[in-house]
Amino acid sequence: MNGIETLASAFGPKETMDRLEAAVRSKGMTVFARIDHAAGAASVGLELLPTELLIFGNAKAGTPLMQVNQAIGLDLPLKALVWQDAAGTTFLSFEDPRWIVSRHEEDAALAGLAADMARGLMALTTAATDTTSR
């Protein structure tokens, strides 16, 4: 298991990312950065299909994980990548919090918190990608 979840989006890359950012903010989470990798590539004369990263989090959710194992801070705050493939399909990828916790060998101690985070993250990403979530 590589811990990466990927959802196909019913929307284009910009709208998917805008919807994700709005969903994150609506839950009172902090958006730390929105990084446009395609724009970065273009700035050095390289081509990259639409690829944008959102870095976001909530100290109330993340801090208890780091209180058990501070190294989990390497994987926090959470990140979600919106990208488009050569066929024009837009996807949203993210790391499952349960995998993050297990990667740090803290799955038993933090299983409940990680499961709650995973449910919340799935709700956010579904809101960004699904036409029935508006």
Phi, psi and omega in degrees: 000124180266355175079002181263126175257140179226129177245138171284144180254145175279358185238166175288173184301313183295314181295321177300312180294319178299318179295319178297311180300317179297319179296317178299311181296324181296338178268008178078014180277161179266131171264117182272325182196152172230111189249121180265097181295325180295320177294322177298317178298315180299326182293343177244020175077020179248154179257140175211132175301160181311124182210114184224138184247134173248129178248123188208163178184182181215117183300329179295329180271319185281325184300316179301327177295315181287337175293330177280319181209103184300335180296341175299339176301342174295331183258357178244150001293171180293157179223145175224137182246125173256129184212157180238136180270176184297337179277356179092007178277136179262139180231157173233121181242146178203160176273132178290126180303330178295323178291319179304312181296316181293328178300330180263014177057037179238022187299320181291316183291331188238016185304315182295314179297317181295321179295319177298316178297319181297318178297316179296318180293321177296321178296318179296314183288327176293320177299328181280336190247343189256133181292341180273358183250083179231000000 
